[in-house]
């Protein structure tokens, strides 16, 4: 069996964050085609208990404890050079030594780096003879540019610097590697514009959704109080685009909706809410749950799932999961990037606060009127967002022969309920 080096910036389990969902499904897929040597960081002490689950799919593993204080210090030191902070954040001599040891045997001929900073371990002479694929996932440099556009000085200056230097790094890696992957056709198209020299190497591997786990389900008692209509937002609440989204929504949309519908409540469901998010619970009708064991009851019982993101890159799993459950989703254009859904048929689109208020009010006045949209949303997910089918694009990038792919079609790897999602 072929051998492959898989480098990931965060332990790909449990699949409770957008990047971990993608890397976990990739690992399951890779383990059916390769003997996988996995090197990754663990940045959450709770994740160490899951290391054995991940190791069971691998020929060998190296887990590195990522201390955020030390990582931030490394990132700040990048300010003394013309290098991206993101790359320095994930620079570790222990992982580099392990990678060199894995490659020294000469058996590993394929490598996949998940996220741009992990490519540094197989850049240059160490990986020159490998069939190297980089899954950038998103165009991270553009996300930093968006941060720069939304933050006041001096942070705006720092973020714009990172955007420029990270784009230079992304271009370099794309030129050096065999292929570059992104999470959607839209992300791949953006990168082709940013890095035309790597145009022919750039493709995409669409995300998928576990449509068995995320499926329409009856409302469960106890999640929302009796008689309450609920709007729900799901996501990791220490992530700036999510923080910005709920702050904007509470400030610009919520007062008008609450005035029209006094029994309406807005639930912000997600782990690690920062102080700016918990403060929103002081607003009448706003509930901040913190981490929950299962987000599905919150989605199932909500009248509407909202995704008012103003800063976004890639594909929002929060949108896909709500659609898979047959819910009406009301989202900004930024939240819908990379999702092939038709506004008005499979979800609702709001470009500003007025459109958010208008569409939400219509749904709330006609509680059962969105059944057709929810059904169409789920049908789209069943048709276009199947993990097994979509990951075949990754196999193509890694040079897997068609007959090998065909032999493994329909073979399912170990699965795990996703639980709380945070993208």
LUMFI-109567 format. One record per residue: residue in one letter; x, y, z of N, C-alpha, C, O in turn. Coordinates in steps of 0.05 Angstrom, whole numbers, plus 5000, padded with zeros to 4 digits. Layout:
BEGIN
AXYZXYZXYZXYZ...
This chain:
BEGIN
X501749765000500050005000501850255000503950255013X500950454986502450714985502650835013500950785030X504650995017504951135043504751435039505751545019X503551565058502951855055503451995081502751895102X504652225079505052405102502752615102502352755082X501352625125499052805128499652995150499952915173X499853255144500553455164498153645168497053755149X497253665194494853815200495454005223496953935242X494354245222494954435243493354395269494054515289X491354215269489854155293488853865292488153775270X488853735314487953455315485253425301483353575308X485053255281482553235266480353075280478952915267X480053115306477952975321477753095349479853165360X475353125360472853065348472053265326472953495327X470453185307469753365285467653575294465353565286X468453765311466653965322467354245314466254435325X469154275295469854535284469954495254470454275244X469654715239469554685210472054555198471754375181X474354645207476854525196477154235205478154075190X476354165230476653895240474653705226475253465222X472353805219470453645204471753565177471653325169X472853755163474153705137476553515140476753325125X478353575159480753415161480053135171481452945164X477953095188477252835197476152665174476952425171X474452775157473552625134475752565115475852345102X477652745112479952695095481652465106482452295091X482052465132483652245144482251975140483651785133X479651965144478251715139478651615110479151385105X478351805092478751745063481551655057481951445044X483551795067486351735062487051465073488651315061X485951395097486751145110485850905094486850685098X483950945075483050715059484750685034484550485020X486450875029488150865005491150865010492750784993X491950945035494750985042495350875070493450855086X497750815075498750805103499451085110501351205100X497951205129498151485135500051535158499751405179X501851715155503551815176502652095183503052285167X501352125206500052385213501752535233502452435254X502352785226503552975245501653215249500853335229X501053275274499253495278499653625306500953505323X498553855309498553995335495953935350493953875339X496153945377493753935394493754185410495554235427X491754355405491654615418489454635440488854855450X488254415446486054405466486654155484486753935474X487054195509487653975527485553755526486253525530X483053825522480953625521481253435497480253215497X482853515477483053355453485053125457485052935440X486753135477488652915481487252645485488352435478X484852645496483452395501482552265474481852025474X482652415453481852315427484152225409483752135387X486552255420488952185403488851895394489751835372X487951715411487851435404485951375381486451205364X483751525381481751485359483051555332482651415312X484651775332485951855308488251665301488551585277X489751585321492051405316491151135304492751005290X488751055310487750795300487550785270487550575258X487451015257487251025228489951065215490151075190X492151085231494751165220496850945224496650785242X498850955206501150775209503050885231504250725246X503251145233504751275254503651555259502351675241X504151665283503151925289505252085305506951965319X505052345304506552525321504752755329504052915312X504052755355502352965365503953165381505453085399X503753415374505353635386503453805402501553915392X504153845428502554025445503154315437505454405439X501054455428501354735419500554915442498154935448X502455045454501855245475501455515462503255625450X499155625466498355865451500156105458500756265440X500956125483502756345490505356335475506256535464X506556105474509056075460508656115430510356235416X506456015419505856045391505456335384506356425362X504056485401503756775396506356915396506857105381X508156835414510756965416512356915390513657095380X512156665379513456605354512256775332513756885315X509656815332508356975312509257265313509657395293X509557365338510357645341513257685331513957895321X514857485335517657505325517757525295519757625284X515757435281515657455252515557755244516257815221X514657925262514658215256517458325251517758535238X519458185261522258275257523258195230525458275222X521758035215522557945188520357985169518158075176X520857935144518757965123517457695119517457575097X516257585141514957325139512257345153511757515170X510457165145507757165155507657065184508956865190X506157195201505757105228504456825230505156665247X502656765211501256515212503156285209502756075221X505156315192507156095188508856055213509255825221X509756275225511356255249509756135273510855995290X507156185273505456085295505655785296505655665318X505755655273505755365272508555245266508755025256X510655395272513355305267514455165292514455285314X515254915290516054755313518254565306517954395288X520554575320522854415313522254115318523353945304X520554055337519953775343518453635320519053415313X516553785309515053675286516853645261516653455246X518553845258520353835235522253595237522753465217X523253545261524953315265523553055259524652875246X521053035267519452785262518952755232519152535222X518252975218517852955189520352865175520252695158X522552975183525152895170525652595174526552455156X524952495198525252215204523452035187524351825177X520952115184519051965167519951955138519751745125X520952185128521752195100524452055095524951975073X526052035116528751925112528651635103530551535091X526551485110526351205102525951165073526450945062X525051375059524751355030522151215020521751194996X520451125038518050985030515751175024513951115008X515751395038513551595034514051745008516051885005X512151724990512351864964510152074960510252224941X508252074978505952264976505752425002506352325023X504852674999504452845023502153035019501653134997X500553075040498353265040498653445064498753355087X498853705059498853905080496154035082495054135062X494954025106492354145110492654415123493454435146X492054625108492454905115495255005108497154855110X495355245098497855355088500255335106502355245096X500155405132502555395148503755125151506155105156X502254905147503454645150505154565127506654375128X504954715105506554655081509554705086511154605072X510154875106512954945111514654695118517054695114X513354475128514954245136515754065112517453895116X514654115089515453965065516154155042516054075019X516754395049517654595029520654555025522054455043X521654625002524554614998525454334992523954164982X528054274998529254024990528053785004528053564993X526953815028525853585043523553455029523253215030X522053605014519753495001519853504971517753454957X522053574960522253624931521453384914520253414893X522053144924521552904908518852774914518152564904X517252904931514652804939512452904919512753114907X510352744917507852844904506352994926505052884943X506653264925505653434947503053574939502853694918X501153554956498553704953498153874977498553795000X497354124973496754304994493754364993492654454973X492354305015489554385018489454645034489454635059X489454865020489355125033486655155048486555305067X484655015039481855035050480655305041478955305023X481555515053480655785045483055945035485355875039X482456175023484556365017484856535042483756755045X486556435060486856565086487956855083487157025099X489556905063490657175060488357375056488557605065X486357295042484057475037482457515062481357735066X482357315079480957345105482357555122481057725135X485057555122486557755137486158035124486058235139X485858045098485158295085482558405095482258645100X480558225097477958305108478158405137476858605144X479758265152480258365180481358645179480558825194X483358695162484558955160482559175152482759395161X480659095135478659295127476559355148475259555147X476359175168474159205188475259295215473659375232X477859295219478959365245480159655244481059745223X480059785267481360055268484360035269485459825275X485660255263488560285265489260265295487860375312X491460125303493660025286493259735278494859625262X491159595289490759315282490359275252491159075240X489059475239488559455211491159435195491459285176X493159585204495859585192497159305195498359205176X496959195219498058935224496758715207498158545196X494058725205492658515190493258545160493458345146X493458785150494058825122496858725115497358615094X498658765134501358655130501358355128502558235111X499758225146499557935146498257845120499157645109X496257985111494957905085496957905062496957725046X498658115061500558135039502657915041503257795021X503757875064505957675067504857395065506257215054X502457345075501357075073500657015043501056785035X499757205028499257155000501857094985501856914968X504057224992506557154979507356864986508256724968X506856785010507456515019505656315004506656104994X503056375003501156194989501956164960501755944949X502756374947503656354919506056184916506256014898X507956214934510456054933509755754936510755594921X508155684956507455404961505955284937506555064929X504055434926502555334904504355274880503855084865X506355444876508155394853509955154858510555004839X510755104883512554884890511154614890512354414884X508554604898507154354903505954254877505654404857X505154004877503953874853501253984848500454024825X499654024869496954124866496054274891497154234913X494254464887493154624909490154594909488754614888X489054554933486154504935484854714953486154824971X482354764947480654944963477954824968477254614957X476454944986473954824996471654864977469554744981X471955034956469655084938470755194912472955294911X469155174891469955304865470355594868472155704855X468855734885469156024889471956084901473256274892X472755934921475455974933477655924913479556074912X477355704898479355644878479555864857481755934848X477255964848477256184828478556434839480056564824X478056494864479356734876482356694877483856884871X483356454884486156414885487456414858489756514855X486056324838487156344811487556634802489456694788X485856814812486257094807488657204822490157364812X488957114847491157204864493857084856495957204860X493756834846496256694839495956574811495756324808X495956744790495556634763497656434754497156264737X500056454766502156264759501555984767502755794756X499755944786498955674795496155604786494955424797X495155734766492455704757491855404750489755294758X493655284735493155014726493354804748492354584745X494654874770494954684792492654704812492454544830X490954904809489054974830486354844824485154874803X485354704844482654574842481154594869481954764886X479154444872477554454896476554184904476154004887X476054144930474753904941472454014959472954114981X470053984949467754084963467453944990468053704993X466554095010465753975035463353805032461953815012X462853645051460353485052458953525078459853675096X456753385082455153395106454253115112453452975094X454253045138453152785146450152825147449052905167X448852755125445952805123444252595138441852625140X445552385148444252195166444052315194441952305208X446252435203446352565229444752825229443152865247X445252985209443753235207441353185188441653195163X439153125199436753065184434353195198434553265222X432153235184429753355197428953185221428952935220X428353315243427553165267425453325282425353575280X423753195298421653335313422853505335425053445346X421553725340422453905362422453755388420553625395X424653775403424853645428424153835451425154065451X422553755470421753935492424154005509425953835513X424154245520426154315539428354485528429854615543X428654505502430754665490429854955490431355135499X427455005480426355275480423855285498422355085499X423455495512421055515530418455495513418455575490X416355395525413755375511412855655501413055855516X411755655477410655905466412656095455411956305445X415256015455417356195445417956125416418255895409X418156335400419356305373422256375375423056565389X423956215362426856255365428256285339427656145319X430156465338432156475317434756365329435256405352X436356225312438756105323441156165305440956165281X443356215319445956235305447856035319447956025343X449255875303451055675314453955735305454355825282X455855685322458655725315460455755339459455805361X462955735335464955785356464956085362465456245345X464456145387463956425394466456565405466356775418X468856445399471356585403472656645376474956725375X471156615355472156655327471056925318468656975317X472857105310472157385305469857415285468057575290X469857285261467557325243464857255256462857385250X464757045273462256985287461557195307459257265310X463557285322463057505342461957745328459957865337X463257825306462358065291459558025281457958215281X458857775272456257725260454057765281452057895275X454357645305452157665324452057945336449858035342X454258085339454158355349452658535329450958695337X453258505303451858655283448858595283447158775282X448158335285445358255284443858365308441658475304X444958345332443558455355443358755354441358865364X445258885343445259175342443359285321441859475325X443359155297441959275274439359135266437659255253X438958885273436658735264434758665287432358685285X435958585310434358475332432258675343430058585348X432858925348430859105360428259115344426159105356X428459135318425959145301424458885302421958895304X425758655302424358405303423158355331420858265333X424558425351423558395379421058565383419258495398X421058805371418758985374416358865361414158885371X416658735337414458615323413558355336411158285335X415358205347414857945358415857925387418157835391X414358015406415258035434416157765446417857765464X415157545436415857285446418357165433419156945439X419357305414421657205399424257215416424657395431X425857005413428456985426430656915406430156765387X432957035411435256985393437256815409438356915429X437756575400439656395414442356395399442456335375X444356455413447156435403448356185415448956175439X448655985399449455715408452255645398452655615374X454055625417456755555409458755575432458255705452X460955445428462955415450464555675453464755845436X465755695477467655905485466856185478468356335466X464456275486463656555480465456755495465856725519X466456945481468157145493466357355507463957345505X467657535522466157725538464257895521462057955530X465157965497463458125480460957975471458858105466X461057715470458657555464456957515488454457555487X458057445511456457405535455057665543452857655554X456157885536454958145543452358185527450558335536X452058045505449558075489447157955503444858025497X447657775522445457655537444057855555441857805565X445158095558443858305573441558435557439858565568X441658385531439558495514437058325516437258075515X434758445518432258295522431858095499431958165476X431357845507430757635487433157495475432857305460X435657575482438057455472439057255492439357315516X439657005483440656795501443256695489443456625466X445256685507447956575499448256315514448456315539X448356095500448355825513451155735522451355585541X453255825508455855695511455855425498454055365481X457755255504457954995492455654815499454754805522X454554675479452354485483453254215472454954195455X451954005483452753735475451853675447453053515433X449653795438448453725412447053975401445154075415X447754075378446454315368443854245353442254425348X443453995346441153925330438454005342436754105328X437953965368435354055379434954355377432654445373X437054505378436854795375436054875346434455055342X437254735327436454775299433654685294432054815281X433054445304430354325299428154495309426054525296X428454615332426354775345426255065336424355205344X428155155321428155435313426355495289426055325271X425255725289423655815266425355885243424555865220X427855965249429656055228432556035238433156105261X434355945220437155955226438356195211438056225187X439856355226440956605214443956575212445256465230X445056695191447956695187448756975177449357005153X448757175194449257445186452257525185453057735194X453857345173456757405172457357625153456257635131X459157795161460158015144462957955135463958075115X464357785149467057695142467057395140466257255158X467857295117467657005113469456925089469857075070X470556685092471956555070471156255070470556145091X471156135047470655855045467655795046466055945036X467055565059464255475061463455455090464955355107X461155565096460155565124458655315130456455275120X459855135146458554885154455954935169454054775167X455855155184453355225199450955245180448755165187X451455355156449355375136448555105125446255035123X450654945118450054685106448554505126446754355118X449354515151448154335171445154415175443454235178X444554665177441854755180440154675156437854585158X441354705132439854625107439454325107437254235099X441354175116441053875117438753795135437553585131X438253955156436053895174433354005164431353995178X433354115139430854215128429954475139427554535138X431754635150431054885162431355115141432855095122X429755325146430055565130432555705140432755755164X434355775122436755925130436556205117436056235094X437056405134437156685125440056785128441056795151X441356845106444256895107445057125090443657205071X447357245096448657445080449957325055450457075055X450657485035452157375012454857255020455657055009X456157375041458757275050458456995061460156815056X456256935076455856675088455156465067455356225072X454356555043453456365023455656315002455156154983X457956435004460056394985460756094984461155975005X460955994960461755714957459555514960459955274957X457055604966454755424969452955464945451955684940X452455254930450955264905447955254911446655064903X446955444925444155454932442855704919444155904916X440355674911438855894898437156044918435355934930X437856294923436156454942433256464933432656494909X431556424952428656424946427556144941425156094944X429355954934428455684930429455494951428055324961X432055524958433255334977434255475003435055345022X434155745003434755905027433856185022432856255000X434356365041433756645038436256815040438056755057X436457015024438757195023438057465033435957585025X439757585050439357855060441958005057444057925068X441858225043444258385038444758595059446958705061X442658665074442958875094440958835116439358635116X440859015136439058975159436158985150434558845162X435459155131432659175123431758915111429458825116X433458785095432558535083432458315104430758135102X434258315123434058125145431458145160430057955165X430658395166428158445181425758355164423958225174X425758425139423558355121423258055119421057955123X425357905112425157615108424457475134422757295134X425757555156425257425181422357465190421057275199X421357705186418557755194416557595178414657495189X417157565152415357395136415257105145413156985146X417557005151417756725161416356695187414856505192X416756885205415556865232412556895232411156785248X411557045213408557075211407256835198404956775203X408856685183407756445170409556215177411156125161X409156105201410955915212411355665195413455545196X409355585179409555345163409955405133410055225117X410255655126410555735098413255665086413455675061X415155595102417855545091418455255088420755175083X416355085089416854795087418054725060419854555059X417154855039418254795012421154875010422754724998X421955095022424755175022426454985037428654905028X425454905061427054705077427354445062429554325063X425254345049425454095035427354115011428953935006X427254344997429054384975431954404984433854304971X432354525007435054555018436254275024438554225017X434654105037435753845043436253685018438253545016X434553704998434953564973437653644960439053484949X438153904961440754004950443053874964445053804952X442853864991445053745006445453455000447753354997X443353304997443453024989444752984962446152784957X444353174945445253154917448153234914449653104899X448953454927451553574920453653564943455953644939X452853484967454753504989455153235004454953215028X455853034987456452774997459452755000460952794981X460452695024463352685029464752485012466852545000X463752245010465152034995465552114966467652074955X463452214954463552294926465452534923467052534904X465252734940466852974937469852924941471553054929X470452734959473252684965474752544943477252514943X473352444923474652324900476452534886478452454873X475652784888477352994876480053004889482153054877X480152954916482652944930484352704920486752724916X483052474916484452244905485752304878487952214873X484352444861485352524835487852694838489852654824X487752894857490053074861492452914871494752984865X491952704887494152544898495052334879496852174885X493852324855494752134835493751854838495051664828X491551814853490551544856489451434829487951584816X490151194821489051084796486051044799485050994821X484651064777481751034777480850764787478750744801X482350554782481550294791481750264821480250114833X483650404833483850404862481450544875480350444894X480750774863478350914872475850734870474250714889X475650604847473250444843473050214863470850144872X475350094870475349874888474449954916473449784931X474850214923474150304950471450444951470650524973X470150484928467550614929465650464946465350224945X464250614963462250494980463350385006461850275022X466050395010467150295034467250515055468550725050X465850495076465550705096467550675118468050445127X468750895126470650885149469050925174466650945174X470450925197469150965222467851235224468951435214X465551255235464051505237463651575266463851415284X462951835269462551935296460552165295460852335278X458452165311456652395311458252655315460052665332X457552855300459153095300458653265325460553385335X456253265335455753425359455753725353454753805332X456953885370456854165366458754245344461054155343X457854415326459454505304460254795308458754945321X462554875298463555145304464955265280467355295281X463455335260464655485238463055735233463755895215
